[in-house]
Amino acid sequence: MNLRLKDREFIAGKYSIADMAIVGWANGWERQGQDINEFPHMKRWLETVKARPAVKRGMTLGLELRQGIDMKDPKVQAVLFGQRARSA
C-alpha cells in the first residue's frame, strides 16, 4: 500500500470503494504489530480518509455496534471463525 500511495492520493487515484473497503483493516495497524511511521504514504492516506465526515460516522457506528461483544465468547467465535464452506 505504501508504494501504491507514493504517487497518488487514494488507492485507485480518486477516492473510491477501494479506500472504503481498506480503511477499517488499515486502521488496525497497531493491533497488527506495525509501526505506521515506517509507511509515510499509507499514514498520510489513512489520516486523509479517516478525516472524511462519512468515514468518521461509519467508524463511530462500527465502534458503537461492537460495544458489549465479548470476542472470547465461544458463541461469538463460532460465528466468526467456525463457519465452513458449503457445497451447492
C-alpha positions as CSV (number, residue, x, y, z in Angstrom):
1,M,0.0,0.0,0.0
2,N,2.8,2.4,0.9
3,L,4.3,2.1,-2.6
4,R,0.9,2.3,-4.3
5,L,0.2,5.5,-2.4
6,K,3.6,7.1,-3.2
7,D,2.3,9.0,-6.2
8,R,-1.5,9.1,-5.7
9,E,-3.8,10.4,-3.1
10,F,-6.0,7.4,-2.9
11,I,-5.7,3.7,-3.7
12,A,-7.3,3.9,-7.2
13,G,-6.3,7.5,-7.8
14,K,-9.6,9.0,-6.9
15,Y,-11.4,8.3,-3.6
16,S,-13.4,5.1,-4.2
17,I,-14.9,2.0,-2.8
18,A,-11.4,0.6,-2.6
19,D,-10.5,3.1,0.1
20,M,-13.7,2.5,1.9
21,A,-13.1,-1.3,1.9
22,I,-9.5,-1.0,3.2
23,V,-9.7,1.8,5.8
24,G,-11.1,-0.5,8.6
25,W,-8.4,-3.0,8.1
26,A,-5.6,-0.4,7.7
27,N,-6.8,1.3,10.9
28,G,-5.8,-1.8,12.8
29,W,-2.1,-1.3,12.1
30,E,-1.2,-1.1,15.9
31,R,-3.1,-4.4,16.7
32,Q,-1.2,-6.0,13.8
33,G,2.2,-5.0,15.4
34,Q,3.1,-2.5,12.8
35,D,4.7,1.0,13.1
36,I,2.7,3.3,10.9
37,N,5.7,5.7,10.8
38,E,7.5,3.2,8.6
39,F,4.9,3.7,5.9
40,P,4.6,7.5,5.4
41,H,2.4,7.4,2.3
42,M,0.0,4.9,4.0
43,K,0.0,7.1,7.1
44,R,-1.0,10.2,5.1
45,W,-3.7,8.2,3.3
46,L,-5.1,6.8,6.5
47,E,-5.3,10.3,8.1
48,T,-6.9,11.7,5.0
49,V,-9.5,9.0,4.7
50,K,-10.3,9.0,8.4
51,A,-10.8,12.8,8.3
52,R,-13.7,12.4,5.9
53,P,-17.1,13.0,7.6
54,A,-18.8,9.9,6.3
55,V,-15.8,7.7,7.3
56,K,-15.9,9.3,10.8
57,R,-19.6,8.5,11.1
58,G,-19.1,4.9,9.8
59,M,-16.3,4.2,12.2
60,T,-18.2,5.6,15.1
61,L,-21.2,3.5,14.3
62,G,-19.0,0.4,14.0
63,L,-17.5,1.1,17.4
64,E,-21.0,1.5,18.9
65,L,-22.2,-1.7,17.4
66,R,-19.2,-3.7,18.8
67,Q,-19.7,-2.4,22.3
68,G,-20.5,-5.3,24.7
69,I,-19.4,-8.0,22.3
70,D,-17.1,-10.5,24.1
71,M,-14.7,-11.7,21.4
72,K,-13.6,-14.5,23.7
73,D,-17.2,-15.8,23.9
74,P,-17.3,-19.3,22.2
75,K,-20.6,-18.4,20.5
76,V,-19.1,-15.2,19.1
77,Q,-16.0,-17.1,17.9
78,A,-18.2,-19.8,16.4
79,V,-19.9,-17.2,14.2
80,L,-16.7,-15.5,13.2
81,F,-14.3,-18.5,12.8
82,G,-16.3,-21.7,12.9
83,Q,-18.0,-21.5,9.6
84,R,-17.3,-24.0,6.9
85,A,-17.8,-23.6,3.1
86,R,-20.9,-25.4,2.0
87,S,-21.2,-27.2,-1.3
88,A,-24.0,-26.2,-3.6
